[in-house]
Amino acid sequence: MAKIGFIGLGTMGRPMAGHLQEAGHRLFLHDVGPIPPELVSGGGVVCKSGRDVAQEAEAVIIMVPDTPHVEAVLFGPGGVAEGLSKGKIVVDMSSISPLATKEFAKKIEALGADYLDAPVSGGEVGAKAASLTIMVGGPEAAFNTMKPVFEKMGKNITRVGGNGDGQTTKVANQIIVALTIGAVGEALLFASKAGADPALVRQALMGGFASSRILEVHGDRMVKRNFDPGFRIELHQKDLNLALEGARALGLSLPSTAIAQQLFSSCTAHGGKAWDHSAMVRALEMMGNHEIGAA
């Protein structure tokens, strides 16, 4: 596949599109903001609308923040839906509502195109390194067509089922990540308050059963006090809202997820909506009146 549309060229989309361009794909680009100059100089074609992108490209990738943004890109004035024709593929790599995704897919399929929901995990680091985990829902044939494209952006690529199942998997991922950040934060806060060196405690734990990617990366952030965003708290809050809304619809209770959301809300109340999500530990520190690493 040579002609790919890419809509949404922010923190994640920009490096993802760059990898596709480096792999030799011709890109048709659209965003609400300026198009990254390196993509234009690399041969990317700037389009005025999603409709124009869809008319030119064989597949259209969308990478925007939330459900309303995806809906606007697809079905708003000048949207992708207006430019689609039979046989084209729409791939939403944003993290949005599974229920809305199913409805979007039905509308796109009615136009003769295929729809894949393919949210990602790995954050800005994974986007830049082309090591994202990609969780895909949708028709198997469309997945097989797009898999070589996904492989230019990620390493762990799995079709988990039909439309909406990719987004459901991403919500599950975000539950695990949030709860693990909280667990790492509590553990390092306990160690620090007890007088141990949290950096050495983290190092020791990395060799045992408690080892995890969160302990490795976000534990290091907590110790070094580096909360510049790789993945903003406000975006993780959005994902946990999807989890809690889905749980209500399904008649489930997710108590630990609700607590994690409240910890994020505490950070937001203290001006931290743009902090990295590892800064959840700051809410725990405020409650304990102790900062990790403090004497």
Secondary structure, DSSP 8 states (H G I E B T S, - for coil): --EEEEE--STTHHHHHHHHHHTT-EEEEE-SS---HHHHHTT-EE-SSHHHHHHH-SEEEE--SSHHHHHHHHHSTT-GGGG--TT-EEEE-S---HHHHHHHHHHHHHTT-EEEE--EESHHHHHHHT-EEEEEES-HHHHHHHHHHHTTTEEEEEEEESTTHHHHHHHHHHHHHHHHHHHHHHHHHHHHHTT--HHHHHHHHTTSTT--HHHHHHHHHHHHT----SSBHHHHHHHHHHHHHHHHHHT---HHHHHHHHHHHHHHHTT-TTSBGGGHHHHHHHHHT--TT--
